Amino acid sequence: MKALPPSREQRRHDAAVAGALSVAALLVIIAIGVPWLLAKLAGRAVPTSV
């Protein structure tokens, strides 16, 4: 059976999923990076455990 090319709806769904995943990854990076950066700027020991 020959695979059909992805429909426009499927491509739109894939783009939405990829966008949501990238936003979630960005939020995780911010949530970890901001306290780390503030601790570094404050001159305290940088916490290694999250």
PDB file of all heavy atoms in Angstrom:
ATOM      1  N   MET A   1       0.845  -1.197   0.000  1.00  0.00           N
ATOM      2  CA  MET A   1       0.000   0.000   0.000  1.00  0.00           C
ATOM      3  C   MET A   1       0.884   1.252   0.000  1.00  0.00           C
ATOM      4  O   MET A   1       1.800   1.361   0.803  1.00  0.00           O
ATOM      5  CB  MET A   1      -0.872  -0.021   1.264  1.00  0.00           C
ATOM      6  CG  MET A   1      -1.886   1.082   1.286  1.00  0.00           C
ATOM      7  SD  MET A   1      -3.029   0.775   2.652  1.00  0.00           S
ATOM      8  CE  MET A   1      -3.546   2.424   2.949  1.00  0.00           C
ATOM      9  N   LYS A   2       0.568   2.135  -0.919  1.00  0.00           N
ATOM     10  CA  LYS A   2       1.385   3.349  -1.071  1.00  0.00           C
ATOM     11  C   LYS A   2       0.974   4.406  -0.040  1.00  0.00           C
ATOM     12  O   LYS A   2      -0.217   4.623   0.181  1.00  0.00           O
ATOM     13  CB  LYS A   2       1.189   3.898  -2.482  1.00  0.00           C
ATOM     14  CG  LYS A   2       2.263   4.870  -2.898  1.00  0.00           C
ATOM     15  CD  LYS A   2       2.176   5.082  -4.400  1.00  0.00           C
ATOM     16  CE  LYS A   2       2.269   6.555  -4.689  1.00  0.00           C
ATOM     17  NZ  LYS A   2       2.161   6.845  -6.106  1.00  0.00           N
ATOM     18  N   ALA A   3       1.960   4.996   0.598  1.00  0.00           N
ATOM     19  CA  ALA A   3       1.666   6.024   1.600  1.00  0.00           C
ATOM     20  C   ALA A   3       1.242   7.309   0.895  1.00  0.00           C
ATOM     21  O   ALA A   3       1.864   7.727  -0.074  1.00  0.00           O
ATOM     22  CB  ALA A   3       2.892   6.284   2.468  1.00  0.00           C
ATOM     23  N   LEU A   4       0.188   7.886   1.390  1.00  0.00           N
ATOM     24  CA  LEU A   4      -0.288   9.146   0.816  1.00  0.00           C
ATOM     25  C   LEU A   4       0.541  10.308   1.357  1.00  0.00           C
ATOM     26  O   LEU A   4       1.000  10.261   2.491  1.00  0.00           O
ATOM     27  CB  LEU A   4      -1.755   9.370   1.188  1.00  0.00           C
ATOM     28  CG  LEU A   4      -2.747   8.358   0.606  1.00  0.00           C
ATOM     29  CD1 LEU A   4      -4.125   8.580   1.216  1.00  0.00           C
ATOM     30  CD2 LEU A   4      -2.815   8.496  -0.896  1.00  0.00           C
ATOM     31  N   PRO A   5       0.718  11.335   0.546  1.00  0.00           N
ATOM     32  CA  PRO A   5       1.418  12.520   1.079  1.00  0.00           C
ATOM     33  C   PRO A   5       0.567  13.157   2.171  1.00  0.00           C
ATOM     34  O   PRO A   5      -0.659  13.047   2.132  1.00  0.00           O
ATOM     35  CB  PRO A   5       1.542  13.443  -0.138  1.00  0.00           C
ATOM     36  CG  PRO A   5       0.493  12.980  -1.089  1.00  0.00           C
ATOM     37  CD  PRO A   5       0.326  11.503  -0.843  1.00  0.00           C
ATOM     38  N   PRO A   6       1.202  13.787   3.146  1.00  0.00           N
ATOM     39  CA  PRO A   6       0.421  14.385   4.243  1.00  0.00           C
ATOM     40  C   PRO A   6      -0.525  15.456   3.732  1.00  0.00           C
ATOM     41  O   PRO A   6      -0.166  16.254   2.871  1.00  0.00           O
ATOM     42  CB  PRO A   6       1.483  14.958   5.174  1.00  0.00           C
ATOM     43  CG  PRO A   6       2.714  15.075   4.347  1.00  0.00           C
ATOM     44  CD  PRO A   6       2.625  14.006   3.292  1.00  0.00           C
ATOM     45  N   SER A   7      -1.730  15.442   4.235  1.00  0.00           N
ATOM     46  CA  SER A   7      -2.712  16.447   3.840  1.00  0.00           C
ATOM     47  C   SER A   7      -2.371  17.791   4.481  1.00  0.00           C
ATOM     48  O   SER A   7      -1.516  17.885   5.365  1.00  0.00           O
ATOM     49  CB  SER A   7      -4.109  16.009   4.291  1.00  0.00           C
ATOM     50  OG  SER A   7      -4.165  15.989   5.699  1.00  0.00           O
ATOM     51  N   ARG A   8      -3.071  18.806   4.033  1.00  0.00           N
ATOM     52  CA  ARG A   8      -2.827  20.141   4.591  1.00  0.00           C
ATOM     53  C   ARG A   8      -3.163  20.162   6.081  1.00  0.00           C
ATOM     54  O   ARG A   8      -2.449  20.764   6.877  1.00  0.00           O
ATOM     55  CB  ARG A   8      -3.695  21.156   3.845  1.00  0.00           C
ATOM     56  CG  ARG A   8      -3.430  22.582   4.289  1.00  0.00           C
ATOM     57  CD  ARG A   8      -4.276  23.562   3.505  1.00  0.00           C
ATOM     58  NE  ARG A   8      -3.966  23.557   2.098  1.00  0.00           N
ATOM     59  CZ  ARG A   8      -4.876  23.693   1.137  1.00  0.00           C
ATOM     60  NH1 ARG A   8      -6.139  23.830   1.443  1.00  0.00           N
ATOM     61  NH2 ARG A   8      -4.513  23.687  -0.115  1.00  0.00           N
ATOM     62  N   GLU A   9      -4.251  19.471   6.464  1.00  0.00           N
ATOM     63  CA  GLU A   9      -4.622  19.429   7.880  1.00  0.00           C
ATOM     64  C   GLU A   9      -3.561  18.717   8.706  1.00  0.00           C
ATOM     65  O   GLU A   9      -3.256  19.129   9.821  1.00  0.00           O
ATOM     66  CB  GLU A   9      -5.974  18.725   8.046  1.00  0.00           C
ATOM     67  CG  GLU A   9      -7.142  19.534   7.514  1.00  0.00           C
ATOM     68  CD  GLU A   9      -7.284  19.434   6.005  1.00  0.00           C
ATOM     69  OE1 GLU A   9      -6.608  18.579   5.394  1.00  0.00           O
ATOM     70  OE2 GLU A   9      -8.051  20.226   5.436  1.00  0.00           O
ATOM     71  N   GLN A  10      -3.013  17.632   8.162  1.00  0.00           N
ATOM     72  CA  GLN A  10      -1.978  16.888   8.896  1.00  0.00           C
ATOM     73  C   GLN A  10      -0.730  17.740   9.078  1.00  0.00           C
ATOM     74  O   GLN A  10      -0.130  17.765  10.137  1.00  0.00           O
ATOM     75  CB  GLN A  10      -1.629  15.599   8.142  1.00  0.00           C
ATOM     76  CG  GLN A  10      -0.609  14.737   8.861  1.00  0.00           C
ATOM     77  CD  GLN A  10      -1.128  14.207  10.178  1.00  0.00           C
ATOM     78  OE1 GLN A  10      -2.268  13.762  10.256  1.00  0.00           O
ATOM     79  NE2 GLN A  10      -0.325  14.254  11.213  1.00  0.00           N
ATOM     80  N   ARG A  11      -0.347  18.459   8.013  1.00  0.00           N
ATOM     81  CA  ARG A  11       0.838  19.329   8.128  1.00  0.00           C
ATOM     82  C   ARG A  11       0.598  20.436   9.143  1.00  0.00           C
ATOM     83  O   ARG A  11       1.490  20.794   9.902  1.00  0.00           O
ATOM     84  CB  ARG A  11       1.179  19.919   6.755  1.00  0.00           C
ATOM     85  CG  ARG A  11       1.885  18.923   5.855  1.00  0.00           C
ATOM     86  CD  ARG A  11       2.606  19.602   4.716  1.00  0.00           C
ATOM     87  NE  ARG A  11       1.718  20.428   3.909  1.00  0.00           N
ATOM     88  CZ  ARG A  11       1.079  19.994   2.822  1.00  0.00           C
ATOM     89  NH1 ARG A  11       1.214  18.760   2.427  1.00  0.00           N
ATOM     90  NH2 ARG A  11       0.301  20.807   2.144  1.00  0.00           N
ATOM     91  N   ARG A  12      -0.621  20.980   9.146  1.00  0.00           N
ATOM     92  CA  ARG A  12      -0.936  22.042  10.103  1.00  0.00           C
ATOM     93  C   ARG A  12      -0.887  21.487  11.524  1.00  0.00           C
ATOM     94  O   ARG A  12      -0.375  22.137  12.432  1.00  0.00           O
ATOM     95  CB  ARG A  12      -2.329  22.614   9.800  1.00  0.00           C
ATOM     96  CG  ARG A  12      -2.631  23.846  10.630  1.00  0.00           C
ATOM     97  CD  ARG A  12      -4.021  24.388  10.333  1.00  0.00           C
ATOM     98  NE  ARG A  12      -4.220  24.684   8.928  1.00  0.00           N
ATOM     99  CZ  ARG A  12      -5.309  24.335   8.242  1.00  0.00           C
ATOM    100  NH1 ARG A  12      -6.278  23.680   8.817  1.00  0.00           N
ATOM    101  NH2 ARG A  12      -5.415  24.652   6.979  1.00  0.00           N
ATOM    102  N   HIS A  13      -1.401  20.281  11.710  1.00  0.00           N
ATOM    103  CA  HIS A  13      -1.361  19.656  13.034  1.00  0.00           C
ATOM    104  C   HIS A  13       0.079  19.412  13.471  1.00  0.00           C
ATOM    105  O   HIS A  13       0.442  19.680  14.609  1.00  0.00           O
ATOM    106  CB  HIS A  13      -2.139  18.338  12.995  1.00  0.00           C
ATOM    107  CG  HIS A  13      -2.105  17.588  14.284  1.00  0.00           C
ATOM    108  ND1 HIS A  13      -1.263  16.532  14.485  1.00  0.00           N
ATOM    109  CD2 HIS A  13      -2.780  17.768  15.442  1.00  0.00           C
ATOM    110  CE1 HIS A  13      -1.454  16.089  15.717  1.00  0.00           C
ATOM    111  NE2 HIS A  13      -2.353  16.815  16.324  1.00  0.00           N
ATOM    112  N   ASP A  14       0.899  18.908  12.557  1.00  0.00           N
ATOM    113  CA  ASP A  14       2.308  18.657  12.891  1.00  0.00           C
ATOM    114  C   ASP A  14       3.020  19.956  13.265  1.00  0.00           C
ATOM    115  O   ASP A  14       3.823  19.992  14.189  1.00  0.00           O
ATOM    116  CB  ASP A  14       3.025  17.990  11.710  1.00  0.00           C
ATOM    117  CG  ASP A  14       2.551  16.565  11.484  1.00  0.00           C
ATOM    118  OD1 ASP A  14       1.846  16.026  12.368  1.00  0.00           O
ATOM    119  OD2 ASP A  14       2.873  15.992  10.436  1.00  0.00           O
ATOM    120  N   ALA A  15       2.728  21.028  12.547  1.00  0.00           N
ATOM    121  CA  ALA A  15       3.349  22.312  12.853  1.00  0.00           C
ATOM    122  C   ALA A  15       2.892  22.813  14.219  1.00  0.00           C
ATOM    123  O   ALA A  15       3.682  23.367  14.985  1.00  0.00           O
ATOM    124  CB  ALA A  15       3.005  23.329  11.768  1.00  0.00           C
ATOM    125  N   ALA A  16       1.608  22.595  14.542  1.00  0.00           N
ATOM    126  CA  ALA A  16       1.096  23.030  15.843  1.00  0.00           C
ATOM    127  C   ALA A  16       1.751  22.237  16.969  1.00  0.00           C
ATOM    128  O   ALA A  16       2.115  22.807  18.007  1.00  0.00           O
ATOM    129  CB  ALA A  16      -0.421  22.866  15.882  1.00  0.00           C
ATOM    130  N   VAL A  17       1.919  20.939  16.773  1.00  0.00           N
ATOM    131  CA  VAL A  17       2.570  20.112  17.794  1.00  0.00           C
ATOM    132  C   VAL A  17       4.024  20.541  17.969  1.00  0.00           C
ATOM    133  O   VAL A  17       4.513  20.686  19.090  1.00  0.00           O
ATOM    134  CB  VAL A  17       2.470  18.622  17.416  1.00  0.00           C
ATOM    135  CG1 VAL A  17       3.361  17.769  18.315  1.00  0.00           C
ATOM    136  CG2 VAL A  17       1.021  18.156  17.508  1.00  0.00           C
ATOM    137  N   ALA A  18       4.728  20.752  16.865  1.00  0.00           N
ATOM    138  CA  ALA A  18       6.124  21.182  16.946  1.00  0.00           C
ATOM    139  C   ALA A  18       6.228  22.539  17.640  1.00  0.00           C
ATOM    140  O   ALA A  18       7.126  22.766  18.449  1.00  0.00           O
ATOM    141  CB  ALA A  18       6.728  21.246  15.544  1.00  0.00           C
ATOM    142  N   GLY A  19       5.312  23.439  17.339  1.00  0.00           N
ATOM    143  CA  GLY A  19       5.315  24.744  17.982  1.00  0.00           C
ATOM    144  C   GLY A  19       5.062  24.642  19.476  1.00  0.00           C
ATOM    145  O   GLY A  19       5.742  25.298  20.267  1.00  0.00           O
ATOM    146  N   ALA A  20       4.096  23.789  19.859  1.00  0.00           N
ATOM    147  CA  ALA A  20       3.791  23.618  21.282  1.00  0.00           C
ATOM    148  C   ALA A  20       4.980  23.008  22.014  1.00  0.00           C
ATOM    149  O   ALA A  20       5.301  23.417  23.134  1.00  0.00           O
ATOM    150  CB  ALA A  20       2.554  22.742  21.441  1.00  0.00           C
ATOM    151  N   LEU A  21       5.644  22.047  21.383  1.00  0.00           N
ATOM    152  CA  LEU A  21       6.804  21.424  22.027  1.00  0.00           C
ATOM    153  C   LEU A  21       7.946  22.423  22.184  1.00  0.00           C
ATOM    154  O   LEU A  21       8.622  22.439  23.207  1.00  0.00           O
ATOM    155  CB  LEU A  21       7.272  20.219  21.206  1.00  0.00           C
ATOM    156  CG  LEU A  21       6.387  18.979  21.294  1.00  0.00           C
ATOM    157  CD1 LEU A  21       6.921  17.894  20.373  1.00  0.00           C
ATOM    158  CD2 LEU A  21       6.314  18.468  22.724  1.00  0.00           C
ATOM    159  N   SER A  22       8.154  23.267  21.177  1.00  0.00           N
ATOM    160  CA  SER A  22       9.243  24.237  21.281  1.00  0.00           C
ATOM    161  C   SER A  22       8.940  25.284  22.356  1.00  0.00           C
ATOM    162  O   SER A  22       9.832  25.700  23.086  1.00  0.00           O
ATOM    163  CB  SER A  22       9.502  24.904  19.929  1.00  0.00           C
ATOM    164  OG  SER A  22       8.370  25.613  19.507  1.00  0.00           O
ATOM    165  N   VAL A  23       7.677  25.675  22.470  1.00  0.00           N
ATOM    166  CA  VAL A  23       7.293  26.622  23.522  1.00  0.00           C
ATOM    167  C   VAL A  23       7.486  25.993  24.902  1.00  0.00           C
ATOM    168  O   VAL A  23       8.011  26.624  25.816  1.00  0.00           O
ATOM    169  CB  VAL A  23       5.834  27.087  23.330  1.00  0.00           C
ATOM    170  CG1 VAL A  23       5.318  27.812  24.577  1.00  0.00           C
ATOM    171  CG2 VAL A  23       5.738  27.992  22.107  1.00  0.00           C
ATOM    172  N   ALA A  24       7.094  24.717  25.040  1.00  0.00           N
ATOM    173  CA  ALA A  24       7.262  24.028  26.316  1.00  0.00           C
ATOM    174  C   ALA A  24       8.742  23.914  26.678  1.00  0.00           C
ATOM    175  O   ALA A  24       9.123  24.133  27.828  1.00  0.00           O
ATOM    176  CB  ALA A  24       6.627  22.638  26.244  1.00  0.00           C
ATOM    177  N   ALA A  25       9.577  23.597  25.690  1.00  0.00           N
ATOM    178  CA  ALA A  25      11.015  23.491  25.944  1.00  0.00           C
ATOM    179  C   ALA A  25      11.584  24.848  26.362  1.00  0.00           C
ATOM    180  O   ALA A  25      12.419  24.927  27.267  1.00  0.00           O
ATOM    181  CB  ALA A  25      11.731  22.965  24.696  1.00  0.00           C
ATOM    182  N   LEU A  26      11.112  25.910  25.713  1.00  0.00           N
ATOM    183  CA  LEU A  26      11.583  27.257  26.052  1.00  0.00           C
ATOM    184  C   LEU A  26      11.190  27.621  27.484  1.00  0.00           C
ATOM    185  O   LEU A  26      11.993  28.185  28.233  1.00  0.00           O
ATOM    186  CB  LEU A  26      10.982  28.256  25.060  1.00  0.00           C
ATOM    187  CG  LEU A  26      11.538  29.670  25.109  1.00  0.00           C
ATOM    188  CD1 LEU A  26      13.025  29.676  24.768  1.00  0.00           C
ATOM    189  CD2 LEU A  26      10.779  30.561  24.134  1.00  0.00           C
ATOM    190  N   LEU A  27       9.976  27.267  27.885  1.00  0.00           N
ATOM    191  CA  LEU A  27       9.539  27.549  29.255  1.00  0.00           C
ATOM    192  C   LEU A  27      10.373  26.785  30.278  1.00  0.00           C
ATOM    193  O   LEU A  27      10.707  27.328  31.335  1.00  0.00           O
ATOM    194  CB  LEU A  27       8.059  27.188  29.413  1.00  0.00           C
ATOM    195  CG  LEU A  27       7.077  28.114  28.704  1.00  0.00           C
ATOM    196  CD1 LEU A  27       5.654  27.591  28.853  1.00  0.00           C
ATOM    197  CD2 LEU A  27       7.173  29.531  29.235  1.00  0.00           C
ATOM    198  N   VAL A  28      10.724  25.547  29.959  1.00  0.00           N
ATOM    199  CA  VAL A  28      11.566  24.760  30.868  1.00  0.00           C
ATOM    200  C   VAL A  28      12.940  25.401  30.996  1.00  0.00           C
ATOM    201  O   VAL A  28      13.487  25.526  32.098  1.00  0.00           O
ATOM    202  CB  VAL A  28      11.677  23.302  30.374  1.00  0.00           C
ATOM    203  CG1 VAL A  28      12.751  22.542  31.133  1.00  0.00           C
ATOM    204  CG2 VAL A  28      10.327  22.604  30.519  1.00  0.00           C
ATOM    205  N   ILE A  29      13.505  25.826  29.863  1.00  0.00           N
ATOM    206  CA  ILE A  29      14.830  26.472  29.892  1.00  0.00           C
ATOM    207  C   ILE A  29      14.781  27.745  30.725  1.00  0.00           C
ATOM    208  O   ILE A  29      15.676  28.013  31.534  1.00  0.00           O
ATOM    209  CB  ILE A  29      15.302  26.758  28.449  1.00  0.00           C
ATOM    210  CG1 ILE A  29      15.612  25.437  27.746  1.00  0.00           C
ATOM    211  CG2 ILE A  29      16.519  27.673  28.450  1.00  0.00           C
ATOM    212  CD1 ILE A  29      15.832  25.582  26.254  1.00  0.00           C
ATOM    213  N   ILE A  30      13.719  28.538  30.549  1.00  0.00           N
ATOM    214  CA  ILE A  30      13.579  29.777  31.326  1.00  0.00           C
ATOM    215  C   ILE A  30      13.414  29.462  32.813  1.00  0.00           C
ATOM    216  O   ILE A  30      14.041  30.090  33.662  1.00  0.00           O
ATOM    217  CB  ILE A  30      12.388  30.603  30.790  1.00  0.00           C
ATOM    218  CG1 ILE A  30      12.715  31.147  29.405  1.00  0.00           C
ATOM    219  CG2 ILE A  30      12.039  31.729  31.755  1.00  0.00           C
ATOM    220  CD1 ILE A  30      11.536  31.792  28.714  1.00  0.00           C
ATOM    221  N   ALA A  31      12.593  28.448  33.124  1.00  0.00           N
ATOM    222  CA  ALA A  31      12.329  28.113  34.529  1.00  0.00           C
ATOM    223  C   ALA A  31      13.596  27.658  35.241  1.00  0.00           C
ATOM    224  O   ALA A  31      13.764  27.910  36.430  1.00  0.00           O
ATOM    225  CB  ALA A  31      11.260  27.022  34.601  1.00  0.00           C
ATOM    226  N   ILE A  32      14.487  26.990  34.517  1.00  0.00           N
ATOM    227  CA  ILE A  32      15.742  26.533  35.132  1.00  0.00           C
ATOM    228  C   ILE A  32      16.807  27.637  35.071  1.00  0.00           C
ATOM    229  O   ILE A  32      17.542  27.854  36.031  1.00  0.00           O
ATOM    230  CB  ILE A  32      16.240  25.253  34.420  1.00  0.00           C
ATOM    231  CG1 ILE A  32      15.257  24.109  34.667  1.00  0.00           C
ATOM    232  CG2 ILE A  32      17.643  24.870  34.886  1.00  0.00           C
ATOM    233  CD1 ILE A  32      15.545  22.871  33.848  1.00  0.00           C
ATOM    234  N   GLY A  33      16.862  28.331  33.961  1.00  0.00           N
ATOM    235  CA  GLY A  33      17.940  29.290  33.727  1.00  0.00           C
ATOM    236  C   GLY A  33      17.823  30.575  34.524  1.00  0.00           C
ATOM    237  O   GLY A  33      18.838  31.119  34.964  1.00  0.00           O
ATOM    238  N   VAL A  34      16.598  31.066  34.730  1.00  0.00           N
ATOM    239  CA  VAL A  34      16.442  32.341  35.428  1.00  0.00           C
ATOM    240  C   VAL A  34      16.926  32.269  36.879  1.00  0.00           C
ATOM    241  O   VAL A  34      17.738  33.101  37.292  1.00  0.00           O
ATOM    242  CB  VAL A  34      14.985  32.852  35.313  1.00  0.00           C
ATOM    243  CG1 VAL A  34      14.732  34.017  36.270  1.00  0.00           C
ATOM    244  CG2 VAL A  34      14.691  33.270  33.873  1.00  0.00           C
ATOM    245  N   PRO A  35      16.489  31.287  37.681  1.00  0.00           N
ATOM    246  CA  PRO A  35      17.021  31.210  39.051  1.00  0.00           C
ATOM    247  C   PRO A  35      18.529  30.985  39.086  1.00  0.00           C
ATOM    248  O   PRO A  35      19.225  31.539  39.948  1.00  0.00           O
ATOM    249  CB  PRO A  35      16.279  30.006  39.664  1.00  0.00           C
ATOM    250  CG  PRO A  35      15.092  29.803  38.803  1.00  0.00           C
ATOM    251  CD  PRO A  35      15.475  30.279  37.442  1.00  0.00           C
ATOM    252  N   TRP A  36      19.040  30.194  38.142  1.00  0.00           N
ATOM    253  CA  TRP A  36      20.483  29.943  38.072  1.00  0.00           C
ATOM    254  C   TRP A  36      21.224  31.248  37.787  1.00  0.00           C
ATOM    255  O   TRP A  36      22.215  31.567  38.440  1.00  0.00           O
ATOM    256  CB  TRP A  36      20.772  28.907  36.978  1.00  0.00           C
ATOM    257  CG  TRP A  36      22.217  28.581  36.831  1.00  0.00           C
ATOM    258  CD1 TRP A  36      22.914  27.660  37.544  1.00  0.00           C
ATOM    259  CD2 TRP A  36      23.152  29.184  35.915  1.00  0.00           C
ATOM    260  NE1 TRP A  36      24.223  27.648  37.115  1.00  0.00           N
ATOM    261  CE2 TRP A  36      24.398  28.564  36.126  1.00  0.00           C
ATOM    262  CE3 TRP A  36      23.040  30.185  34.941  1.00  0.00           C
ATOM    263  CZ2 TRP A  36      25.524  28.921  35.398  1.00  0.00           C
ATOM    264  CZ3 TRP A  36      24.160  30.538  34.219  1.00  0.00           C
ATOM    265  CH2 TRP A  36      25.388  29.913  34.446  1.00  0.00           C
ATOM    266  N   LEU A  37      20.709  32.027  36.835  1.00  0.00           N
ATOM    267  CA  LEU A  37      21.344  33.290  36.477  1.00  0.00           C
ATOM    268  C   LEU A  37      21.262  34.287  37.632  1.00  0.00           C
ATOM    269  O   LEU A  37      22.235  34.975  37.939  1.00  0.00           O
ATOM    270  CB  LEU A  37      20.665  33.862  35.224  1.00  0.00           C
ATOM    271  CG  LEU A  37      21.320  35.100  34.613  1.00  0.00           C
ATOM    272  CD1 LEU A  37      22.752  34.765  34.178  1.00  0.00           C
ATOM    273  CD2 LEU A  37      20.502  35.600  33.442  1.00  0.00           C
ATOM    274  N   LEU A  38      20.117  34.344  38.302  1.00  0.00           N
ATOM    275  CA  LEU A  38      19.979  35.257  39.445  1.00  0.00           C
ATOM    276  C   LEU A  38      20.932  34.867  40.572  1.00  0.00           C
ATOM    277  O   LEU A  38      21.556  35.739  41.183  1.00  0.00           O
ATOM    278  CB  LEU A  38      18.533  35.240  39.960  1.00  0.00           C
ATOM    279  CG  LEU A  38      17.504  35.911  39.045  1.00  0.00           C
ATOM    280  CD1 LEU A  38      16.110  35.734  39.617  1.00  0.00           C
ATOM    281  CD2 LEU A  38      17.826  37.380  38.850  1.00  0.00           C
ATOM    282  N   ALA A  39      21.073  33.578  40.832  1.00  0.00           N
ATOM    283  CA  ALA A  39      21.994  33.128  41.873  1.00  0.00           C
ATOM    284  C   ALA A  39      23.431  33.479  41.488  1.00  0.00           C
ATOM    285  O   ALA A  39      24.219  33.911  42.330  1.00  0.00           O
ATOM    286  CB  ALA A  39      21.849  31.622  42.073  1.00  0.00           C
ATOM    287  N   LYS A  40      23.759  33.328  40.205  1.00  0.00           N
ATOM    288  CA  LYS A  40      25.109  33.645  39.739  1.00  0.00           C
ATOM    289  C   LYS A  40      25.374  35.138  39.879  1.00  0.00           C
ATOM    290  O   LYS A  40      26.433  35.565  40.342  1.00  0.00           O
ATOM    291  CB  LYS A  40      25.242  33.200  38.280  1.00  0.00           C
ATOM    292  CG  LYS A  40      26.652  33.175  37.765  1.00  0.00           C
ATOM    293  CD  LYS A  40      26.654  32.531  36.379  1.00  0.00           C
ATOM    294  CE  LYS A  40      28.007  32.597  35.717  1.00  0.00           C
ATOM    295  NZ  LYS A  40      29.010  31.819  36.447  1.00  0.00           N
ATOM    296  N   LEU A  41      24.379  35.957  39.517  1.00  0.00           N
ATOM    297  CA  LEU A  41      24.552  37.412  39.611  1.00  0.00           C
ATOM    298  C   LEU A  41      24.630  37.847  41.074  1.00  0.00           C
ATOM    299  O   LEU A  41      25.301  38.819  41.400  1.00  0.00           O
ATOM    300  CB  LEU A  41      23.389  38.119  38.914  1.00  0.00           C
ATOM    301  CG  LEU A  41      23.397  38.015  37.384  1.00  0.00           C
ATOM    302  CD1 LEU A  41      22.125  38.646  36.814  1.00  0.00           C
ATOM    303  CD2 LEU A  41      24.610  38.692  36.799  1.00  0.00           C
ATOM    304  N   ALA A  42      23.930  37.148  41.945  1.00  0.00           N
ATOM    305  CA  ALA A  42      23.944  37.494  43.366  1.00  0.00           C
ATOM    306  C   ALA A  42      25.249  37.072  44.017  1.00  0.00           C
ATOM    307  O   ALA A  42      25.523  37.446  45.159  1.00  0.00           O
ATOM    308  CB  ALA A  42      22.760  36.850  44.075  1.00  0.00           C
ATOM    309  N   GLY A  43      26.056  36.288  43.322  1.00  0.00           N
ATOM    310  CA  GLY A  43      27.358  35.897  43.841  1.00  0.00           C
ATOM    311  C   GLY A  43      27.305  34.696  44.757  1.00  0.00           C
ATOM    312  O   GLY A  43      28.304  34.355  45.377  1.00  0.00           O
ATOM    313  N   ARG A  44      26.155  34.036  44.843  1.00  0.00           N
ATOM    314  CA  ARG A  44      26.062  32.857  45.688  1.00  0.00           C
ATOM    315  C   ARG A  44      26.510  31.636  44.899  1.00  0.00           C
ATOM    316  O   ARG A  44      26.708  31.700  43.691  1.00  0.00           O
ATOM    317  CB  ARG A  44      24.619  32.659  46.155  1.00  0.00           C
ATOM    318  CG  ARG A  44      24.193  33.761  47.121  1.00  0.00           C
ATOM    319  CD  ARG A  44      22.755  33.566  47.523  1.00  0.00           C
ATOM    320  NE  ARG A  44      21.914  33.586  46.314  1.00  0.00           N
ATOM    321  CZ  ARG A  44      20.635  33.256  46.291  1.00  0.00           C
ATOM    322  NH1 ARG A  44      20.046  32.865  47.399  1.00  0.00           N
ATOM    323  NH2 ARG A  44      19.948  33.302  45.193  1.00  0.00           N
ATOM    324  N   ALA A  45      26.624  30.527  45.592  1.00  0.00           N
ATOM    325  CA  ALA A  45      26.965  29.270  44.926  1.00  0.00           C
ATOM    326  C   ALA A  45      25.806  28.896  44.017  1.00  0.00           C
ATOM    327  O   ALA A  45      24.643  28.952  44.407  1.00  0.00           O
ATOM    328  CB  ALA A  45      27.221  28.178  45.955  1.00  0.00           C
ATOM    329  N   VAL A  46      26.139  28.497  42.802  1.00  0.00           N
ATOM    330  CA  VAL A  46      25.112  28.131  41.839  1.00  0.00           C
ATOM    331  C   VAL A  46      24.591  26.742  42.189  1.00  0.00           C
ATOM    332  O   VAL A  46      25.376  25.799  42.309  1.00  0.00           O
ATOM    333  CB  VAL A  46      25.682  28.152  40.401  1.00  0.00           C
ATOM    334  CG1 VAL A  46      24.655  27.637  39.417  1.00  0.00           C
ATOM    335  CG2 VAL A  46      26.146  29.555  40.044  1.00  0.00           C
ATOM    336  N   PRO A  47      23.283  26.584  42.381  1.00  0.00           N
ATOM    337  CA  PRO A  47      22.749  25.255  42.700  1.00  0.00           C
ATOM    338  C   PRO A  47      22.889  24.317  41.512  1.00  0.00           C
ATOM    339  O   PRO A  47      22.552  24.697  40.384  1.00  0.00           O
ATOM    340  CB  PRO A  47      21.273  25.533  43.019  1.00  0.00           C
ATOM    341  CG  PRO A  47      20.960  26.821  42.352  1.00  0.00           C
ATOM    342  CD  PRO A  47      22.239  27.610  42.316  1.00  0.00           C
ATOM    343  N   THR A  48      23.383  23.140  41.769  1.00  0.00           N
ATOM    344  CA  THR A  48      23.556  22.182  40.676  1.00  0.00           C
ATOM    345  C   THR A  48      22.348  21.271  40.556  1.00  0.00           C
ATOM    346  O   THR A  48      22.049  20.781  39.487  1.00  0.00           O
ATOM    347  CB  THR A  48      24.807  21.311  40.907  1.00  0.00           C
ATOM    348  OG1 THR A  48      24.726  20.740  42.204  1.00  0.00           O
ATOM    349  CG2 THR A  48      26.071  22.154  40.806  1.00  0.00           C
ATOM    350  N   SER A  49      21.627  21.057  41.667  1.00  0.00           N
ATOM    351  CA  SER A  49      20.434  20.216  41.603  1.00  0.00           C
ATOM    352  C   SER A  49      19.223  21.107  41.311  1.00  0.00           C
ATOM    353  O   SER A  49      19.120  22.211  41.821  1.00  0.00           O
ATOM    354  CB  SER A  49      20.235  19.466  42.902  1.00  0.00           C
ATOM    355  OG  SER A  49      20.043  20.394  43.968  1.00  0.00           O
ATOM    356  N   VAL A  50      18.324  20.588  40.491  1.00  0.00           N
ATOM    357  CA  VAL A  50      17.149  21.371  40.113  1.00  0.00           C
ATOM    358  C   VAL A  50      15.960  20.910  40.938  1.00  0.00           C
ATOM    359  O   VAL A  50      15.739  19.737  41.057  1.00  0.00           O
ATOM    360  CB  VAL A  50      16.856  21.200  38.608  1.00  0.00           C
ATOM    361  CG1 VAL A  50      15.593  21.962  38.235  1.00  0.00           C
ATOM    362  CG2 VAL A  50      18.039  21.678  37.798  1.00  0.00           C
TER     363      VAL A  50
END
